[in-house]
Amino acid sequence: MRILVFGAGAVGGYAGGILAAAGADVTLVARGAQHDALARRGLILEGPKSGRPDPIRVRVCRPGEEKPPYDLIFVGLKSHQIAGAAAHMVSLLARDGMMLLGQNGLPYWYFEKLDSPLRGSRLESVDPGEVLARTIPIDAVIGGVMNKPADLVEPGRIRLADQATDRLVIGELDNRMTPRLAAIKAVIEPGGWPVVVTDNIRAVKWRKLMSNGAFNPLAAITQSTHRQIGDFEPTRRVARLMVDEIIAVAASVGIKLDMTADQMIDDVRKRVGILSSTLQDVRFGRELELGALIDAIIDVGRLTRVATPYLEVASACAGLLNQHIIQDRVAFAPTAVKTA
């Protein structure tokens, strides 16, 4: 299987690195300093269990330098970045090739291949103008959920937080168990990332979204880790109300989640205090991934007539912050205060 990792940032870089170390036929696509660091010295993975003692030599290229066709494209871009590269990625696919889309949040394809009155409904917050729906062949899509906290500390160096929940979950959009899912599992798992094949990828996405949909926007607004938000009673209270809304919206589309808001928050507080991807983007001045993480939940709630007032407040505040980042081209990072 020829594999292309398109977007070799934190999680994409991790996936490409472990695949290369395991001997897979994999190429990483990166830009700028990340490309140069990977080409010059390889990929450095730091972590108590999944770290490697030596840099991993990887095959890396810039966008437009790929050598297609590829049987599997592992899309490491964030959800709002995919549209700009969609047509190019599709042109690199082999016949019957697959695109693994494991971005956080609700995907643009959520209501495709679904036995539901809402089948064919569109989430404008995730796919403005239906660019993705018109560009990516729906039969090529594999749904995914990536559980692997990772931080791109500097170009070519990724810090990993090893947790019991680390895994890649994959599934077909119509919930069938197919040979191609088994083939993906067989090629990725030897690298050290457990792969779980599911017959309900949407439920797995909602399960992760219980945390991301509430905590990532709050982290951006408050400049705090998930653990800090859960430890501070006023923000814990807000997070609980947001998670309750997420649970209600999920139930409105037939997904019954297996945790209460308080159980989920307690689980988050036990995890390592690594910065969320959204907070990392705030500190580096990158556009925030709000469409899939929170706005899509609000969209679904409107379709199913479930009120989401607390999610809407958090979306508005995080959205204004995102507007400053994009329009003013600024980053928000903590600065030590000098005392007299």
C-alpha positions as a printed Julia matrix, in Angstrom:
340×3 Matrix{Float64}:
   0.0    0.0    0.0
   1.39   3.37  -1.06
   0.56   5.95   1.59
   0.67   9.75   1.48
   0.45  11.79   4.68
  -0.86  15.14   3.48
  -0.21  17.62   6.25
   2.69  16.39   8.37
   2.13  18.56  11.42
   1.79  17.16  14.94
  -0.49  14.15  14.49
   0.18  13.75  10.77
   3.9   13.89  11.41
   3.56  11.29  14.16
   1.61   8.95  11.86
   4.07   9.38   9.01
   7.05   8.9   11.29
   5.9    5.64  12.87
   4.86   4.3    9.46
   8.29   5.1    8.04
  10.01   3.49  11.04
   7.9    0.36  10.51
   9.01   0.12   6.88
   5.79   1.25   5.2
   5.84   2.89   1.76
   4.95   6.36   3.03
   5.6    9.91   1.87
   4.99  13.0    4.02
   3.85  16.31   2.54
   4.99  19.4    4.43
   5.76  23.05   3.81
   8.38  25.57   4.83
  10.48  24.97   7.9
   8.73  21.7    8.68
   9.67  20.3    5.26
  13.24  21.52   5.58
  13.71  20.03   9.06
  12.26  16.67   8.04
  14.41  16.53   4.91
  17.58  17.56   6.74
  17.56  15.54   9.96
  14.38  13.46   9.95
  11.56  13.39  12.48
  12.19  13.55  16.22
   9.49  11.96  18.42
   9.65  12.69  22.14
   7.49  10.76  24.61
   7.83   8.4   27.55
   6.56   5.38  25.58
   6.08   6.32  21.94
   9.18   8.49  21.64
  12.17   7.26  19.66
  15.84   7.54  20.69
  17.0    8.61  17.22
  15.52  10.78  14.46
  13.39   8.83  11.98
  14.43   9.24   8.37
  11.33  10.02   6.31
  10.55  10.59   2.65
   9.19  14.12   2.46
   8.12  16.46  -0.31
   6.37  19.77  -0.8
   2.81  20.04  -2.17
   3.0   19.48  -5.93
   6.09  17.27  -5.71
   4.23  14.04  -4.92
   4.61  10.96  -7.1
   1.09   9.5   -7.45
  -0.9    7.35  -7.43
  -1.43   6.65  -3.72
  -3.66   3.93  -2.3
  -4.26   5.79   0.98
  -4.07   9.5    1.71
  -3.91  10.17   5.44
  -5.17  13.75   5.69
  -3.33  15.53   8.5
  -4.84  18.94   7.77
  -7.38  20.54  10.07
 -10.97  20.58   8.89
 -10.97  24.19   7.68
  -7.79  23.61   5.66
  -9.04  20.68   3.58
 -11.07  22.62   0.99
  -8.03  24.44  -0.35
  -6.2   21.17  -1.01
  -9.12  18.85  -1.8
  -8.91  18.88  -5.61
  -5.14  18.37  -5.51
  -5.41  15.44  -3.07
  -8.12  13.78  -5.17
  -5.84  14.0   -8.21
  -3.23  11.94  -6.33
  -5.54   9.01  -5.53
  -5.12   5.63  -7.16
  -8.17   3.97  -8.66
 -10.19   2.78  -5.65
  -7.86   4.87  -3.47
  -8.93   5.95   0.02
  -8.84   9.22   1.93
  -8.7    8.86   5.69
 -10.35  11.92   7.25
  -9.85  11.87  11.01
 -10.18  15.54  11.85
 -11.67  16.57  15.19
 -15.32  17.49  15.34
 -18.23  16.74  13.02
 -17.29  16.09   9.38
 -18.88  17.49   6.26
 -19.98  13.95   5.3
 -21.94  13.37   8.52
 -25.33  12.98   6.81
 -24.05  10.97   3.82
 -24.74   7.23   3.51
 -26.92   7.5    6.59
 -30.29   5.84   7.16
 -31.96   8.96   8.46
 -34.56  11.56   7.43
 -31.65  14.03   7.55
 -29.66  12.17   4.91
 -28.15  14.66   2.49
 -28.32  17.58   4.94
 -25.32  19.91   4.76
 -23.29  21.51   7.53
 -22.38  24.93   6.17
 -20.05  25.59   9.09
 -17.83  22.67   8.01
 -18.19  22.83   4.22
 -19.01  26.38   3.07
 -20.31  26.29  -0.49
 -20.22  22.46  -0.48
 -16.69  22.47  -1.88
 -15.75  19.21  -0.17
 -19.0   17.47  -1.05
 -18.54  18.36  -4.72
 -14.81  17.58  -4.88
 -14.07  14.44  -2.86
 -15.6   11.17  -4.13
 -17.74  10.0   -1.23
 -16.83   6.34  -1.82
 -13.14   7.21  -1.24
 -13.76   8.54   2.27
 -12.87   6.6    5.39
 -14.02   8.2    8.65
 -11.55   8.41  11.49
 -11.0    9.58  15.05
  -7.41  10.24  16.06
  -6.57   9.92  19.73
  -2.94  10.91  20.21
  -2.1   14.17  22.0
   0.84  15.69  20.15
   2.58  19.04  20.13
   4.79  20.32  17.3
   7.41  21.88  19.55
   9.57  23.09  16.67
   9.97  22.09  13.02
  10.71  18.39  12.84
  10.24  17.76  16.59
   7.0   16.43  18.06
   6.28  15.96  21.76
   3.85  13.15  22.54
   1.66  12.59  25.58
   1.21   8.84  26.01
  -2.21   7.9   27.38
  -4.25   4.72  27.76
  -6.77   6.13  25.27
  -4.24   6.47  22.43
  -5.72   4.9   19.32
  -6.85   5.51  15.76
 -10.47   4.55  15.16
 -11.63   4.03  11.57
 -14.99   3.22  10.01
 -17.0    3.26   6.82
 -19.62   5.96   6.37
 -22.33   3.31   5.92
 -21.11   1.4    9.0
 -20.11  -1.73   7.05
 -17.09  -3.76   8.13
 -15.0   -3.98   4.97
 -11.7   -5.51   3.84
 -10.21  -2.09   3.22
 -10.63  -1.18   6.89
  -8.72  -4.34   7.81
  -6.02  -3.39   5.29
  -5.56   0.05   6.87
  -5.35  -1.5   10.32
  -2.75  -4.0    9.1
  -0.46  -1.31   7.69
  -0.73   1.3   10.49
  -0.79  -0.8   13.66
   2.74  -2.25  13.32
   4.04   1.31  13.8
   2.78   1.28  17.39
  -0.52   3.18  17.1
  -3.42   0.85  18.02
  -6.15   0.82  15.36
  -9.77   0.07  16.19
 -12.26  -0.73  13.42
 -15.8    0.37  14.28
 -19.24  -0.1   12.79
 -20.41   3.29  14.11
 -17.79   5.96  13.41
 -20.29   8.75  14.09
 -20.81   7.62  17.68
 -17.03   7.62  18.21
 -16.81  11.14  16.83
 -19.51  12.37  19.21
 -17.76  10.65  22.1
 -14.57  12.65  21.47
 -16.59  15.77  20.73
 -18.01  15.71  24.26
 -14.61  16.99  25.34
 -13.4   18.93  22.3
 -16.66  20.75  21.62
 -16.66  22.35  25.06
 -13.06  22.41  26.25
 -11.26  23.51  23.07
 -13.2   26.8   22.67
 -12.95  27.44  26.43
  -9.21  26.74  26.3
  -8.77  29.31  23.53
 -10.78  31.96  25.38
  -9.22  31.38  28.81
  -5.68  30.45  27.72
  -5.94  27.34  29.89
  -5.44  23.6   29.62
  -8.41  21.24  29.79
  -7.32  20.2   33.27
  -7.24  23.81  34.51
 -10.73  24.41  33.13
 -12.02  21.32  34.92
 -10.28  22.2   38.19
 -11.71  25.74  38.4
 -15.3   25.44  39.57
 -16.77  28.4   37.6
 -15.37  27.16  34.27
 -16.19  23.57  35.19
 -19.79  24.69  35.6
 -19.79  26.33  32.15
 -18.17  23.28  30.59
 -20.8   21.04  32.2
 -23.61  23.09  30.66
 -21.92  22.99  27.24
 -21.4   19.22  27.43
 -25.04  18.74  28.4
 -26.0   20.55  25.19
 -23.64  18.35  23.16
 -25.21  15.23  24.69
 -28.69  16.53  23.81
 -27.76  17.31  20.2
 -26.13  13.9   19.77
 -29.28  12.24  21.12
 -31.37  14.19  18.59
 -29.57  12.35  15.76
 -29.76   8.96  17.41
 -26.43   8.87  19.29
 -26.68   7.97  22.96
 -23.42   8.83  24.69
 -22.19   6.63  27.51
 -20.99   9.32  29.94
 -22.51  12.18  31.84
 -20.99  15.65  31.65
 -19.48  15.32  35.12
 -17.98  11.91  34.33
 -16.38  13.29  31.18
 -14.97  16.31  33.0
 -13.54  14.11  35.75
 -11.93  11.96  33.06
 -10.4   15.04  31.42
  -8.93  16.19  34.75
  -6.97  12.92  35.02
  -5.25  13.42  31.68
  -1.89  15.0   31.04
  -2.04  18.8   30.89
  -0.89  19.22  27.29
  -2.21  22.26  25.42
  -5.16  21.59  23.13
  -4.63  22.05  19.39
  -6.95  25.08  19.52
  -4.94  26.77  22.26
  -1.72  26.0   20.38
  -3.22  27.75  17.34
  -4.07  30.81  19.43
  -0.5   31.05  20.68
   0.99  30.63  17.2
  -1.49  32.97  15.49
  -3.16  30.3   13.34
  -6.8   30.2   12.27
  -8.89  28.28  14.79
 -10.73  25.06  13.99
 -14.11  26.21  15.27
 -16.42  25.15  12.43
 -16.16  21.41  13.04
 -15.59  21.59  16.8
 -18.48  23.76  17.94
 -20.36  25.51  15.11
 -21.33  22.2   13.5
 -22.95  21.07  16.75
 -24.98  24.28  16.76
 -25.95  23.62  13.12
 -27.16  20.11  13.93
 -29.09  21.48  16.9
 -30.88  23.9   14.6
 -31.77  21.05  12.23
 -33.21  19.0   15.09
 -34.61  21.93  17.13
 -32.31  21.46  20.13
 -31.33  24.71  21.87
 -27.61  25.35  22.37
 -27.32  28.75  24.12
 -24.1   28.04  26.02
 -22.36  26.63  22.95
 -23.45  29.71  21.01
 -21.94  32.07  23.6
 -18.63  30.19  23.57
 -18.66  30.1   19.77
 -19.21  33.86  19.59
 -16.34  34.63  21.99
 -13.92  32.19  20.38
 -15.05  33.41  16.95
 -14.17  37.01  17.77
 -10.77  35.88  19.01
 -10.32  33.98  15.75
 -11.25  37.09  13.77
  -8.5   39.06  15.52
  -5.98  36.32  14.72
  -6.94  36.24  11.03
  -7.54  39.94  10.32
  -4.9   41.46  12.58
  -2.39  38.66  11.98
  -1.57  38.37  15.67
  -0.81  35.59  18.13
  -1.81  35.54  21.78
   0.82  34.01  24.02
   1.51  34.52  27.72
   4.25  36.94  28.65
   5.91  36.97  32.05
   5.09  40.04  34.1
   8.05  41.77  35.65
   7.52  42.81  39.24
   9.32  45.69  40.9
